[in-house]
Amino acid sequence: MNFTGLLFVLIGHFLSGRGTLAIFNIKLKPLITFLLSMILGVALLSLVPFIMQLFYIPITHTNVILGVAVLCLLLNIPTLIKLKNGNITMPKLNFNLQLYEIPVLLIFTIVMLVSIWRCFYYPPFARDMLSGPEAIAEFTVREKTMINSIFSLNLESTNNHLKPPYATDLQIIYKMLVSPFGQVWLSVLAVSFLIWAYAILREKLHPFIAGIIFLFFFTMPDPFAYTYIMLFDYSNMVFFFAGFYFLIQYLEKKQYNLFLFSVLLFGIATYIRLETLVLEALILPLLFFYFRKDKVPPVKMLIRFAIFLIVPFFFYEIWMGVFIKHYIPVHFNVDQELNKNFSNLSPFFERLGSMTKILIFGISDNPGQKDINLRLYGYFIYLFMLILIVDIIFYRKYFTLESKVALYGILVVYLGLPLLGYLIPWVDLMNTTKRGLYKMFPLMLLYMRNSGLLQMLSNNIRNWELPQIPGAKQPKTAMANAGQPKPAAQPNKKNKK
Amino acid sequence: MNFKKIILFVAACLILLIFFNTTFYGNWFQTKIYRAWESEAEVETFDYQWDHMDPVQRKIDKLSSTYTFSQQVAEFLKKKGAKNPLVLLPTQEYMKERQIDLIIPEPIVFYYHCGIKGAWYNSANVNQADWAIVAKNGELTIIPIENQPERDAIIASYKSAVDKANQAAGQPK
C-alpha cells in the first residue's frame, strides 16, 4: 500500500468534489459537505484517464498525477477566486454525538473495518470485472493506453469490455498510485455514503430511532458484500439516490442550482450504468406534476425537461457514441441488444411478477430461491413495508413532499427494473435486477426519516429525554414540514390523549 | 451525565444484543463478519492475511485454481520457449466429461491472469491455435498442435462434450 499515493488520491477526491459543490453553490453542513465531496470526488477522478484517452494522452503514472491535479485546480477556480477576495469562512465542525449512538456506530465501525480490509486485501474477483473493466485497467497500467491488447482477444464470451469506464478508470488510478489491486475507492465511496445515510436519518429522527433503522440498513447482506466486491451497482445506487435527494431539495426550496446539481448526479449514475437513463426518463412525470403545480411556464418547463435528459444522455453518448464507436476496435450495435418484439408486453409482467415474488417476498418453488429475499436484503424491506402500512393507516396526513417523492422514486425502481428486463433481454433477474433493487433502499431510508410513526416515536423520546422548555427551538420534523400549526400538534402520545 | 441518556444507552445495547441474537442476523454476523477473527477456513482470518501480504499469494488464496492453472500454463509455455502462443482452452463440459474438477477461465480472464492469449473451440481465430489443453488419464496436459487434422480432432472432442451436455439438458445442438 502506497500511503502517499492514497493521501494524494483522497485529497484529490475531496478537492474535486468540494470544488464542484462550490460551483453549484451547494451549501451543506460541514460533515455532509465533506462526505458528499468524497462521494462526488470518486466519480470525478474517474473521468481523468478517460479524458486522457479521448485526447490520446499516454496514461502514465506522471500524467495521471498531473491529470488529477489539473482537474482539482480547474474545479476549484471559483473557490480560489472567492479565497482571493476573502469571501470564505472556515466551517465550524460540530459533532454532537450522543452516548446512546455509540453502540450502533461501534458495530458499524467494526463491520466497515472488515469491509475495508477485504476491499484492500482481496484481488478483484467478480467475473464481470475480471472479464472487462479490471482486465482493461490492468493492461492500461502496463501498456499506458485504454485501447490495449485486451481488444486483440477473443471477446465473444463477454460484453463487459463495453461497460462504461467508471470502474476501469478508478482501477487505473488506484493501481498506479495506491495498491496493486486498486479497489480501495469502493471503501471511500461506501463509508462516505453510509455515514451520509446515517446523517440524513439523524437530521429528522431521534438518534436512537435513526440508529435502529440504520442498523437494518447497513446489515443488508447483499449490499454489504458489494461494499468490498467491486462492481457497478453499489456506486450506481449511491449516485441515483444522491440525484433523488437533491431533486427533492430542489422541489422543496425551488433553487435552480439544486436542480442542476441533481441532474449532474443522475448523469454520473448513467455514466456508471448506462441503463439508468431509462429510470431517469420515468422521473419526468414527477417533474411535470410539480412544474404544473408551481405554474412553471411551458417553455421553461421544456428547457428543464431537456436539461434533465440531455446531461445523463451526454454521459451515455460520450461512451457509446464516441468512445465505443470511434476508439475501440470492436464493433458493437446497441440495437442488436434490444428487444425486437415491443408489442409483446408479457416479459415485463413476468419480470415484475418474479421480481416481486422471489426477490421481494422470497416465494419460490425452487428450494434454492426460497427466502432468498432475506438472504439478500435481510428484514429491511419488511421493516419499510411495516412502517409504510402503519403510516398509511394512522399518519396519512403527515406525508411530506420528501416522503411522497421518495415513494415515487421507489416506484420508479420497482417498475423501471422490469421495464429494463423487457427492453434489454440480458438484464436478468438474479444478477442485474437483484442488484438493481439496491437503488430502492436509500430511498426507503429517505421515506422512513419522514415517517409519521417514526416521527411520533422520535418526538416521544425527545420529550422524555429533554422535557420541553417553553420557547425552545424544536428540531425540524415531518410534521412541521407538513404545515402543522404548532409543535403541540405533533402526534406524540400526550397529544393523542 | 444525564441519567436518561444512560437509560437510552443501555436500551441501545439491549437492542443490539437482541438483534444479533436473532437467528438471521446472528448467523450473518458470525459467517460474514466474525469470520475475519475466527474461521474454519484459515485464509479468511486477519491473522493469516496479515502474515500473507504478498499479492501473488493473495491471488492464489482468493482466485484459487483458475489463477494457478493460468500461471502454470504460462510457466510451461515460457519454459518451452513458445512465442506469442494461442492456447486452445477446453470447455467446462469437456472438463466435466473427463471428470476433472477445475474451472477453466474464459479467454479474457485467462489473458488477465497470465498474459497468454487463449481461444475457445468456436472462436474466430481457433485455427491459429498452436497449443491446446487436453485431458489424459484424468489429468490436464498442454500439447503443441502440429497440424490442422490434430487441431480439428481436439476441437471435435471439445465440441462433442458440449453437444452431449446440451442433449442431456434437452437443448438442440
Interface residues (C-beta under 8 A of the other chain):
Chain A: Q98 L99 Y100 E101 I102 P103 V104 I107 I110 V111 V114 W117 R118 Y121 Y122 P123 F125 R127 L130 S131 G132 E134 A135 E138 F139 S149 I150 S152 L153 N154 L155 E156 S157 T158 H161 P180 F181 F208 G211 I212 L215 T219 P221 F224 A225 L374 G378 Y379 I461 W464 E465
Chain B: M1 N2 K4 K5 I6 L8 F9 A11 A12 C13 I15 L16 F19 F24 Y25 W28 F29 K32 I33 A36 F46 Q49 P55 R58 K59 K62 L63 P105 E106 P107 I108 V109 Y111 Y112 K117 G118 A119 W120 N122 S123 A124 N125
